[in-house]
Amino acid sequence: MKDTFELATLGVRAGQVRTEFNEHAEALFLTSSFVFDSAAQAAARFSGAEDGFVYSRFSNPTVSMMQARLAALEGAEACVATASGMSAILATAMALLKQGDHIVCSSAVFGSTVQLFGGVLARFGIDTTFVPGHEVAAWEQAVRPATRMFFLETPSNPLTEVSDIAAVAAIAKRAGATFVVDNCFCTPALQRPLELGADLVVHSATKYLDGQGRVLGGAVAGPRALVMDGVYSVLRTAGPSLSPFNAWVILKGLETLALRMQAQSSNALALARWLEAHPKVSRVYYPGLASHPQHALAMRQQKSGGAVVSFDVEGGKEAAWRVVDATRLISITANLGDVKSTITHPASTTHGRISAEARAAAGIGDGLLRVAVGLEADADLCADLARGLG
């Protein structure tokens, strides 16, 4: 048998451990605790002297299988699963940072990430400088003696801005900062940040890793020392844990990840081309289009443009809301990564809690709409948007 496998094979096979019943599908262990053979074994398990499961807040067989599979897909030594994508980012920050430390973060990140870094962590004495992620020099200029973390989301939410992972990684290394990449939009099916120099990868498993909008989940993957000695220690104590049931659902999602990302990306490219030709659309943001500012970089760094298309509608908020309200097929919801296409108005939803100034700095205008493209026929998606645009 081969020693190494392709990504599609890893998505189906990696990480599975069978019980004595030799089940073909991964087992779901719905238990809060595990029984020990003796007091000595209990003590050894709790101290870490003996491997084995102790308590499902930090060790569960189903969760372990999901972690192992995602680690294999990302090319990582280890992975820790968390309750959500935001808890993955929080656990990473808590593991790596302390009062007085400094973060350099791309400005075009998810609204809750802005709130976490600029609001919550700031209350604990951790400062953040937001920089244009695609401007490599801006990362270098933002470095301080106290800089301990670089955080990058690429492609960004919602403008699909693409940043040069390898170039930013080189700056982070010189600065002695841990480089964390949010790989939510691409997943390892389209992009592997660790191979490009990132130290850690974070995921909202709620999105494409599950793929059908069913459960919440998050994950952090990377070298064993950073993941297990750092993030896992925070998870074990603070408890932002992934439930075994959610882990089992995500395991099933990972089996079809490569197929879904390929098909949804193809649909997204077709929709982006149609939107770019529409007279009521002033601009389309999609890395797969030649008109995208970082198109060449995206084609080197990613296997495709991904499945998220954003576009500016002429007429501002009123016109954008009219498009949303006219849809009959596309779901009006802020989630993404589903096989069902979704549409949202970022300025009033996902980025509504940040200031107008911050939205403007990130390029998120009132006429911007984001479509996370699913598996419907692309002609039907175009027709659904044409209703409101017309």
C-alpha positions, 0 to 999 in steps of 0.5 A: 500500500502507498505511504502517501495518499491524495487529498481526496483519499485522505478525506475519506480514510484518514484518522479512522480508528475501529473498535472491537466491533470492526465497524466500517463507518466511524463510531460516534462516542456520546459519553462524557467520561471514560471508565478506568481499570484501577485507581492507578490507571486513573491517576496515570491517565489524568497525569498524562503518564498513560495515553487514553481517554479521560473526559470528553471536554478534552479527549474523545475518540470521535473528536480525535478521529476528526482532528486526525483527519483534518491534520492529514488534510492540512499536512499538519502534525497535530490538530485540536478541535473547538466548539466554533471557529471563533473559539479556535481563534480565541484559544490560539490567542490565549495560548500564544499571548499575554498582557503587553503583547502585540498582534499584526492582523490583516484588516479584511477579516471577519467582523467577529475577529475584528471585535475579538482582537480590537475589543475583547483582547484589548481589555486584557492589554493585548494590542492589535495593529490592522494592516492591508493584508495584500500589502506585504510592506505594511506587515513589515512596517507594523512590527514592534518589539512586542509583536508575537502574532501575525494573523491573516485571513486569505481570501478575506471575508467578504471581499476575497482579498488574497494575500501572499502567505509565503511573503508574510511568513518570511516577515513573521519569521524575522519578527519572531512572531507566530503566523496564523492563517484562517483557511476558512474560505479555501480549506485544505482542498484548495490551499495549504498554508502550512506548506507556504510557511504559516505556523498555524491554520485555524478553521471555522469547521461550521463552513465548508468542512461540514459543508451542509450547514448542520453544526458548529465547529472549529479547529487549529492545526500545525506543529505538535509543540504549538498545538498540543503544548499550547492550544490543547492546554487552553482547551483542556482548562477553559473548555471551548470543546467540540461535541462528539456529535458535531465532530462525527458530522464534520467527519462525514463532511470531510469525506466529500470536501474535495468534490464539493469545493471543486464543484462549488468553485466551478459554479462560483466562477460561472456566476462571477462571470455573469455578474461582471457582465451585468450593467447594474453591477459595478464591481465583482470580487472573485479571485478566479476572475482575471480582473481581480487585483490578486488573480495571478497570486491566487492562481499560484497559491490556490487550486481555484478561486473558491466558492464565495463571490461578492459584488457591488450593486449600483444604488447602494443599500436600497438597491442591494436590499432589493436584490436580496429580497427578490431572491426565491432560491438563494437563502438569505442567511449570513452563513457560508460553506453550505451546498445551498447558496446563501446571500447576505448584506455584509454592512448590516450583518456580518460586519454590522457591529464594527464601526462605519469607519472600519467598514470603509477602511475594509472596503465594505460599502452599503451596496456590497453583497456576498453570495456563498455559492452552493451546488445548484445549477449556475443558470438558476442562481443567475436567474435568481439574482437577475430578478432583483438586479433587473 
